[in-house]
Amino acid sequence: MKVLIVKCYTTQAEWGKQMIESFTGHIKRHEPSAGIDILNIMDGDTPPDPSQYRLVIFSGGTFNLLTDDTFPPWVDSALEFIRAISSMPIPVTKLVGVCWGHQAVQFALGGKLGVLEDAPRIGVEEINLTPEGQKFLGGQTPTSTLNLHKFHKRYVTEPAPNFTPLATNNEILLSNTGQILTMQSHPELSEKLSRGILEGADGGYTSSSIMTDAGVKLLSVNSEHAGAKVWDVIMEWCK
């Protein structure tokens, strides 16, 4: 099995390396012999032929796709690569978009984005699954909710055509072809990674359960989460 991780951020901080290690660890947990390539798209790497990969993952990032300015070349390249995967005549490649990747995939394929009105979501959030999501993400222990790490301030207001919501508020979306899965959450994040991204800014996360202005239950970054369970589902979906 070959996997391509499209790295949509750049940093010299330790968390940048740890993020890739987390993606890799979850993949190797299921496919120890998997070949994993990293595409540093922000540094000008050219996207390869996607058909050589069973899975392509678009990571989180910070670029604002709502900007009125011309996109930098790497963003155009990322959006074109998403469209190329989506239009494969024989969809042998699965595509997963995480956080910024979720937004980029939906945007590239005709969805719409917005900005959270209350505040950036940083912490572990309780995600409500739709009936379709309960079937797809439930695994051996069906549940109507999942607790997953969040770290974002923009979101998908309208999915791209031909996507089915697996969670409310367009949090998790699956293409009707079964080829593309996107999620606003970060199943690869951990408390250590979240704190690393925040660079120790204690005010950036909460120490106890809160309800945001939007009525969303947001927990501290050290709360239990279902990231590993989501990766179990992703890797089974790729077989």
C-alpha positions as CSV (number, residue, x, y, z in Angstrom):
1,M,0.0,0.0,0.0
2,K,1.3,3.5,-0.9
3,V,0.2,6.6,0.8
4,L,0.9,10.2,0.0
5,I,0.7,12.9,2.8
6,V,0.2,16.4,1.3
7,K,1.8,18.7,3.9
8,C,-0.2,22.0,3.7
9,Y,1.8,23.8,6.4
10,T,5.4,24.8,7.0
11,T,7.1,25.3,10.3
12,Q,10.5,24.7,12.0
13,A,8.8,23.9,15.3
14,E,8.9,20.4,16.6
15,W,5.2,19.9,16.3
16,G,5.5,20.0,12.5
17,K,7.6,16.9,12.5
18,Q,5.4,15.3,15.2
19,M,2.3,15.8,13.0
20,I,3.8,13.8,10.2
21,E,4.9,11.1,12.7
22,S,1.4,10.9,14.0
23,F,-0.1,10.4,10.5
24,T,2.6,7.8,9.7
25,G,2.1,6.0,13.0
26,H,-1.6,5.6,12.5
27,I,-1.1,4.3,9.0
28,K,1.7,1.9,10.0
29,R,-0.4,0.6,12.9
30,H,-2.6,-1.0,10.2
31,E,-0.2,-1.4,7.3
32,P,3.3,-1.9,8.7
33,S,4.8,-2.2,5.2
34,A,3.0,0.8,3.8
35,G,5.2,3.1,1.6
36,I,4.6,6.7,2.7
37,D,5.7,9.7,0.7
38,I,5.5,13.4,1.9
39,L,4.6,16.1,-0.6
40,N,5.8,19.5,0.7
41,I,3.4,21.4,-1.6
42,M,4.1,24.8,0.1
43,D,7.8,24.4,-0.8
44,G,7.0,23.9,-4.5
45,D,6.9,20.1,-4.7
46,T,5.0,19.0,-7.8
47,P,2.1,16.6,-7.2
48,P,2.7,13.2,-8.6
49,D,0.4,10.9,-10.6
50,P,-2.2,10.0,-7.9
51,S,-2.9,6.6,-9.4
52,Q,0.2,5.2,-7.9
53,Y,-1.2,5.8,-4.4
54,R,-4.0,4.0,-2.6
55,L,-4.5,6.9,-0.2
56,V,-3.8,10.7,-0.4
57,I,-4.1,12.7,2.8
58,F,-4.4,16.5,2.8
59,S,-3.2,17.9,6.1
60,G,-4.3,20.9,8.1
61,G,-2.9,24.4,7.4
62,T,-3.6,28.0,7.9
63,F,-4.0,29.6,4.5
64,N,-7.3,31.6,4.2
65,L,-9.2,30.3,1.1
66,L,-11.7,33.1,1.6
67,T,-9.1,35.8,0.7
68,D,-10.0,38.1,-2.2
69,D,-6.3,38.1,-3.3
70,T,-4.8,35.8,-5.9
71,F,-3.9,32.5,-4.5
72,P,-0.2,31.6,-4.3
73,P,0.9,28.9,-6.7
74,W,1.0,26.2,-4.1
75,V,-2.7,26.7,-3.3
76,D,-3.6,26.5,-7.0
77,S,-1.5,23.4,-7.3
78,A,-3.3,21.8,-4.3
79,L,-6.7,22.6,-5.6
80,E,-5.8,21.2,-9.1
81,F,-4.5,18.0,-7.5
82,I,-7.7,17.6,-5.6
83,R,-9.7,18.0,-8.8
84,A,-7.4,15.5,-10.6
85,I,-8.0,12.9,-7.9
86,S,-11.8,13.5,-7.9
87,S,-12.0,13.1,-11.7
88,M,-10.0,9.9,-12.0
89,P,-11.9,7.7,-14.6
90,I,-11.2,4.7,-12.3
91,P,-11.1,6.0,-8.7
92,V,-8.4,3.7,-7.4
93,T,-7.1,6.4,-5.1
94,K,-8.9,7.4,-1.9
95,L,-8.7,11.0,-0.7
96,V,-8.9,12.2,2.9
97,G,-9.0,15.9,3.8
98,V,-8.3,17.0,7.4
99,C,-9.2,20.4,8.7
100,W,-7.7,22.8,6.1
101,G,-7.7,19.7,3.8
102,H,-11.4,19.3,4.5
103,Q,-12.0,22.9,3.5
104,A,-9.7,22.8,0.5
105,V,-11.4,19.6,-0.9
106,Q,-14.9,21.0,-0.5
107,F,-13.8,24.4,-1.9
108,A,-12.1,22.8,-4.9
109,L,-15.1,20.8,-5.8
110,G,-17.7,23.5,-5.4
111,G,-18.5,23.9,-1.7
112,K,-18.6,27.1,0.3
113,L,-16.7,28.3,3.4
114,G,-17.3,30.7,6.2
115,V,-15.7,32.1,9.4
116,L,-16.8,31.0,12.9
117,E,-18.5,33.9,14.5
118,D,-17.9,33.1,18.1
119,A,-14.2,32.1,18.4
120,P,-11.6,29.6,17.0
121,R,-12.4,26.1,18.1
122,I,-9.4,24.7,20.0
123,G,-9.9,21.6,22.1
124,V,-11.8,18.3,21.9
125,E,-15.3,18.7,20.6
126,E,-18.2,16.4,20.8
127,I,-19.3,15.7,17.1
128,N,-22.9,14.6,16.5
129,L,-23.1,11.9,13.8
130,T,-25.9,11.5,11.3
131,P,-27.5,8.1,10.7
132,E,-25.1,7.6,7.8
133,G,-22.2,8.6,9.9
134,Q,-23.2,6.2,12.7
135,K,-23.0,3.4,10.1
136,F,-19.8,4.5,8.6
137,L,-17.9,5.6,11.7
138,G,-19.5,3.4,14.3
139,G,-17.2,0.4,13.9
140,Q,-17.7,-2.4,16.3
141,T,-19.0,-0.1,19.0
142,P,-21.8,2.1,17.3
143,T,-22.2,5.6,18.8
144,S,-24.1,8.7,17.9
145,T,-21.2,11.0,18.9
146,L,-17.4,11.2,18.6
147,N,-15.0,13.3,20.6
148,L,-12.3,14.7,18.3
149,H,-9.6,17.4,18.4
150,K,-10.5,20.7,16.8
151,F,-8.1,23.5,15.8
152,H,-9.8,25.9,13.3
153,K,-11.6,29.2,12.7
154,R,-13.1,28.6,9.3
155,Y,-15.5,25.9,8.3
156,V,-17.6,24.4,5.5
157,T,-21.0,26.2,5.2
158,E,-22.1,24.3,2.2
159,P,-20.7,20.9,1.0
160,A,-19.6,20.3,-2.6
161,P,-22.2,18.6,-4.7
162,N,-22.6,14.9,-4.3
163,F,-21.3,14.7,-0.7
164,T,-23.3,13.1,2.2
165,P,-22.9,14.5,5.7
166,L,-21.7,11.9,8.2
167,A,-21.9,14.5,11.0
168,T,-24.0,17.6,11.7
169,N,-22.8,21.0,10.5
170,N,-20.8,19.5,7.7
171,E,-18.2,18.3,10.1
172,I,-17.5,15.1,8.3
173,L,-18.5,14.5,4.6
174,L,-18.3,11.5,2.3
175,S,-18.6,11.7,-1.4
176,N,-21.4,9.7,-2.9
177,T,-18.8,7.7,-4.9
178,G,-17.2,6.6,-1.7
179,Q,-13.8,7.9,-2.9
180,I,-13.4,11.1,-0.8
181,L,-13.7,11.6,3.0
182,T,-13.2,15.0,4.6
183,M,-13.4,16.1,8.2
184,Q,-13.0,19.4,10.0
185,S,-11.6,17.5,13.1
186,H,-8.0,16.4,13.6
187,P,-8.0,12.6,14.3
188,E,-4.2,12.8,14.2
189,L,-3.9,15.4,17.0
190,S,-3.1,14.6,20.6
191,E,-2.7,16.7,23.7
192,K,1.0,17.0,23.1
193,L,0.6,18.1,19.5
194,S,-2.2,20.6,20.4
195,R,-0.1,22.2,23.1
196,G,2.9,22.3,20.8
197,I,0.9,24.2,18.2
198,L,-0.3,26.6,20.8
199,E,3.4,27.1,21.9
200,G,2.4,27.0,25.5
201,A,-0.2,29.8,25.3
202,D,-2.3,28.6,28.2
203,G,-5.2,30.9,27.3
204,G,-5.6,29.2,23.9
205,Y,-7.3,26.1,25.3
206,T,-9.8,25.4,28.1
207,S,-9.2,23.4,31.3
208,S,-12.8,22.3,31.7
209,S,-15.9,21.7,29.7
210,I,-17.5,24.8,28.1
211,M,-20.3,25.6,25.8
212,T,-19.4,28.0,23.0
213,D,-21.7,30.7,21.8
214,A,-22.8,28.3,19.1
215,G,-23.9,25.8,21.7
216,V,-20.9,23.5,20.9
217,K,-19.5,21.4,23.7
218,L,-15.8,22.0,23.7
219,L,-13.4,20.1,26.1
220,S,-9.8,20.7,27.1
221,V,-7.0,19.4,24.9
222,N,-6.2,16.6,27.3
223,S,-9.7,15.1,27.1
224,E,-10.2,11.6,25.8
225,H,-10.8,11.5,22.1
226,A,-11.7,9.0,19.3
227,G,-8.8,9.8,16.9
228,A,-7.5,6.3,16.8
229,K,-11.0,4.9,16.2
230,V,-11.4,7.2,13.2
231,W,-8.1,6.1,11.8
232,D,-9.2,2.5,12.2
233,V,-12.2,3.3,10.0
234,I,-10.1,5.2,7.5
235,M,-7.7,2.4,7.0
236,E,-10.4,-0.2,6.7
237,W,-12.2,2.0,4.1
238,C,-8.9,2.1,2.1
239,K,-8.7,-1.7,1.7
